[in-house]
Amino acid sequence: MPRKMTLFILVCTVAFFISWFLYMHKHVIPKVLTCPSSLRPSLPTNEIIRNMKDAELEELYYTYVENEDVLCTNRIRLGKPEDGGWDVCDDIEHRPQSPCLVYSFGINRDFSFDDAVSDKYRCEVHSFDPSMGQNDHKHSDRVFFHNLGISDQDFVNSINWTMRTLTSIKKQLHHTKINILKMDIEQDEFKALPNIIASDELKDVDQLLFEIHYNSRDEQATIIDFMARGLELLRDLRNLGFYVFHSHPNEHNYFKSKISGRRRTTCHELYMLNVNRNRK
């Protein structure tokens, strides 16, 4: 009887530790929203996207840029409440933990987000904007400005801006992991982000914040091309584990669509979590 009791206790102890280990190391499932956005169809292949009718493509595009995929229960605004500020998910499994690193592309002389995220989380922040005509400098104790832009290759453009890939910038600054990557780069997201994805630079990024744009004054074929590229980009980001926790339309860019006749905006701020980086 004592031997059976000892064996029973041993089995229970082993089972407890196995259960504890599996619980502590389980993949954290994102908090999927229980709303119509969670019932959206999966993003199709490039071939299917490119063969859609214009109205069908427009509807699919706005379905994805106007809705949320995962739930952030504590979203906070850092920087100005209007243009210049950006939202961050402050849930414990996603918030930056010092020491942390933030890359902020597109400043336009407004450091409110960069200063706020540095103060809130004690992060080192690197701000990039070649359009300001300023040399590299230390903006504050933890915020550093660089006269550089981001693109899909290293070059100097026609207006003498120095452009670099994210890989080149990280190598130049001796950085590896970026906690938050923010980009407001006026349609160059369609150059920079595919290169970032292809270079496998997002695997250690926790939060990706960027604006996605097109120009309503362009020809319809050009607008459709931008929407198709946007859908392809969002699909590739989702395949890497990046899901939208907040979408904010630009209130100043509304217009009547020539395709559907509906009121649309050309620009959305998209806020994404890397669900593969969830922490306990």
N, C-alpha and C positions, 0 to 999 in steps of 0.2 A: 504493500500500500504506500509506504513512504517513497519508494522508487517511482511509482506512477504519479504521485503528487509532484515530485521533483521534476519529472519529465513534462508534466502539464504546465508547471510554472515556467520552465525553460521555453516551451513552445509559445506560450503567451507572451513572454518577454521578447522573443525574437520577432513575433508577429507585430508587437507594438513598435519596435524600432524600425521594422520595414515600412510600416504604415506612416510613421513619423517622417522617415527619409523621403518617401514618395510624396508626401504632402508638402514638405519643405522645398522639394525640387520640381514640383509640377509646373507645367507651362500654364501661365495665368491667362485665362480666356478673357478677351476684351468684353466689356459690358455693352453688349449689342443692344441698340435701341429697340424697344418694342413699339415701333410706330411704322407708318407706311414706308419710310425710307429703308427699313430693314428688309422689305420685301422686293426691293429693286432687283432687276435682272443682273446677272454677271456681265461684266464688260466683254464684248465680243472680240474676235481677232481683227487684225488690221484689214484683212480682205473684206470682212463683213462690214466693218465701219465705213470703208471707202466706197462700198456699193450701196449704202443706204440712200434713200430719198432725202432731199434737203430738210424737209419738215420733220421727218423721223429722226434724223441726226441731231437737229437742233433740240428736239424734245429730250433725247437721251442725254445730250450734253448738259442741259439745265437740270435734269434729274440728278446728276452726279455733283454738279458744282453748287447746288442750292440746298443739299440735304446732308445730314450727319450719319455717320456709320457707327461710332462708338461713343460711349457716355463718359464725359468728364464731369464729375460732381462738383468740382471747385475750380471753375475757370475764372481767372483774374486778368484785369486789364493793367498792363504796365506801360507807362508813358502817357501821352495825351489821350483824353477820352475820344477825340476825333482823329483825323488823319495824323499819323506819326506814332500813335500808340499801337501795340499789338497784344493779343491775348496769349496767355500761357496756361497749360493745365497744371494746377497746383495739387492734384491728387498725390498722395504720398508715394504711390508706385511710379509716378512719372516726373515729379518735380526735380529740378536740378539739385544735386547735393555737392557742396563744396568739398574739394576743389572742382570747379566746373568751367566749361569753356563755351562761349557763344560767338558765332560768326553772324554778323549783320550786314547784308549787302543792300545798298540803296539807302542813303541817309538823307540827302537833299537838305543838308544843314540842320537837320532835326535829330538830336541825340537823345530825345526823351525816353524812347524805349531802351536804348543802350545803357543810359544812366540808371534807369529804374531796375532793369534785370540785374545789373551789377550790384546795386544797393540791396535788392531783395534777397538774392541768393549768394552774394559775395563771389560772383563769377568773374573770371577774366573775359573781357569782351573785346573783339576785334571788329572794327567798323570799316566798311569799304565803300568808296564812292569816287570814281574818277571825274565826275562832272562838276565837282565843287571848286576846282582850281587850287586845292590846298595840298601842301606837302605832307608826308608822313609826320605824325606828331602824337604825343601822349595827351589825350584829351582830359583824362583824370587818372586817379590812382590805379584803376583797373580797366580803363577803357582806352584802347589804342586805335588811332585812325591810320588807314592806308589808302594812298592815292592809286587804287587798283580797282578794276572791274572784273566780273566773272563771266566766262564764256565757255565755249567748247574747245578752244585751243589757245595757245600762247601767242599773242601778236600785239602790235600797236595799230589801232584802227585809223580811219581816215581823218578823225578830228584829234588825233594824237593822244588818245586814251590808251593806257597800258591794260591789256586784258589777259587774264590768266585762268587756267582751269582750277578747280578746287584742289585737285591732286598737287598741282604746282604750288599753290598758295600754302597748303599745309606743309609741304616739304620746305618751302622757303622760311616758314615761321616755326618749324620743328614741332608741329602739332600732330597728334594722332586722333584721339576721340573728341568729337564735338557733341555737346549736350543738346544745344538748340541751334538750328540753322534757319535763319530768316532771310528771305529774298524778296525785294521789291524792285525789279530791274527792267520794267517796261518792255515786255514781250521777249526779252532775252532769256526768260525762263525756259523757252522752247529750245534754246541752244544749250544752256548750262545744265538743266536737270537731266536730259537724256545722257549727257556725258558723265554726270555724277553717278547715275544709275549704272552705266556701262563700266565705270571705273570701280564699282563696288565700294563707294565712299559713304554709303548710307547705313551700313550695318551697325555702326556704333552711335548713330544719331538717335536721340530720344524723341525730339519734337521737331517737325518741319513746318515752317510757316512761310507761305509765299502767296503772291498775287498772280492770278492767271488772267490774261487780257486778250482782247482783240479790238479792232477798230471798226466802229459801226459805219464809218464813211468808206470803207473798202468795198470793192465789188463783192457780190454775193459768193462767187466761187472762192474768193480769198477768205471770206468769213467762214465758210464751210470747211475750208482746209484747216484753219486755226482750231475750229471746234473738233475736227477729226484728230488733229495732233494732241489736243487737250485730253480727249478720251483715251487715246493711246498712252499718254503720259500717266493719267490717273490709274489705268489698268496696270501699268508696269510698277507704279508705286504700291498699289494694293498687293501685287504679287510679292513685294518685299516686306509686307506687313504694315504699311502705312495707311491708316484709316482716318477719315475726317471726324474730328470731334467738334468742330465749329466752322460755319461758313458765314461770311459777312459780305453782303453786296455793297458795291460803291454806289452810294445814293445819288452821286452827281452825274452818273453815266447812263441813266435810263433813256431808252428810246423805243420807238415802235418797230418791231422786227418786220423787214420786208418779206421774210419767209413765212412766218406764221401769223403776223398781225398782232402778236401779243406784246405786252410791255416787258422789255428785257433790260438788263444791264450788261455792259461789256466787260465788267471787271468784278472779280470776287477775291476776297482774301480767304485762303483755305488754311486751316489749322489741322495738322495731322499728328497722330501719335504712332510711334513704332511699337506695335503690340508685342513684337518679339523681344522688346527690351523691358517689359513689365517687371517691376521689382516688388518684393514683399515689403 
